[in-house]
Structures are given as structure tokens and as C-alpha cells.
Amino acid sequence: MATQVDARKTRLGATEALRMLDGVDELWATKGKQVIEVSLKGQRPARAELLALLMGPSGNLRAPTLRVGRRLLVGFDEAMYRKALAGK
């Protein structure tokens, strides 16, 4: 099932962003030109660390955000998308 939300029209704040991690094993987020991969299995990172990766400067969930299986991709990096969509 696919759900698409226009981030310009629907604000997703910290609570909603953290809720998106339910059922997710990995968070991949872009930070500048690097991709940060965070395992959410076992000991979960601190709330502040997760929000730093999920939220943009406007206080809204960063876009684009895409869930692929049990992985959440935040931000855009072509190589990251290729790797995630190839199932690696």
C-alpha cells in the first residue's frame, strides 16, 4: 500500500516523524553529501539524534521521505535510492 503526502500542504512534526519509525529496522538519511545509516534494531539512538536526521530547518519532516520495506529513507541521494530499491 502506497501513501503519498505533499509536505507543502501537510505538516509532519516531530511526533509524526518519530511515529514513522514504527516497524522500521534501518534509517538512511542524507546529511550534506553523506548518507548516514542507522540501525534501529537493539539499542535505539536517542530521540534528539533521530530528530536531527528526520527534521528539516522548518520543523517539518524532511522531504523526500520514502519507506522501502523495513527501511526509511530521508532526503535524496541517487546512490542511496539505487541501493535501497535494489534490495541491498
VENRAFEN-V619744 format. One record per pair of residues at least 4 apart in sequence whose ideal C-beta (glycine too) atoms are under 7 Angstrom apart, sorted by the first residue. I is the first residue (numbers start at 1). J is the second residue. If there is no record, write none. Layout:
BEGIN
((I | J) (I | J))
END
This chain:
BEGIN
((5 | 10) (6 | 10) (7 | 60) (7 | 61) (7 | 63) (11 | 60) (12 | 16) (12 | 17) (12 | 60) (12 | 61) (13 | 17) (13 | 59) (13 | 60) (14 | 18) (14 | 51) (14 | 55) (15 | 19) (16 | 20) (16 | 61) (17 | 51) (17 | 54) (17 | 55) (17 | 61) (18 | 50) (20 | 72) (21 | 27) (21 | 40) (21 | 50) (21 | 72) (23 | 70) (24 | 40) (24 | 70) (24 | 71) (24 | 72) (25 | 40) (25 | 41) (25 | 70) (25 | 71) (26 | 37) (26 | 38) (26 | 39) (26 | 40) (26 | 70) (26 | 71) (27 | 38) (27 | 40) (27 | 53) (27 | 72) (27 | 74) (28 | 35) (28 | 37) (28 | 71) (28 | 73) (28 | 80) (28 | 84) (29 | 36) (29 | 53) (29 | 74) (29 | 75) (30 | 35) (30 | 75) (30 | 76) (30 | 77) (30 | 80) (31 | 36) (35 | 77) (35 | 80) (36 | 53) (38 | 45) (38 | 53) (40 | 44) (45 | 49) (45 | 50) (47 | 51) (48 | 52) (50 | 54) (51 | 55) (53 | 74) (54 | 61) (54 | 62) (54 | 74) (55 | 59) (55 | 61) (55 | 62) (56 | 60) (56 | 62) (61 | 65) (62 | 74) (62 | 75) (64 | 76) (65 | 72) (65 | 73) (65 | 74) (66 | 73) (67 | 72) (68 | 73) (68 | 84) (68 | 85) (71 | 84) (73 | 80) (73 | 81) (73 | 84) (77 | 81) (78 | 82) (79 | 83) (80 | 84) (81 | 85) (82 | 86) (83 | 88))
END
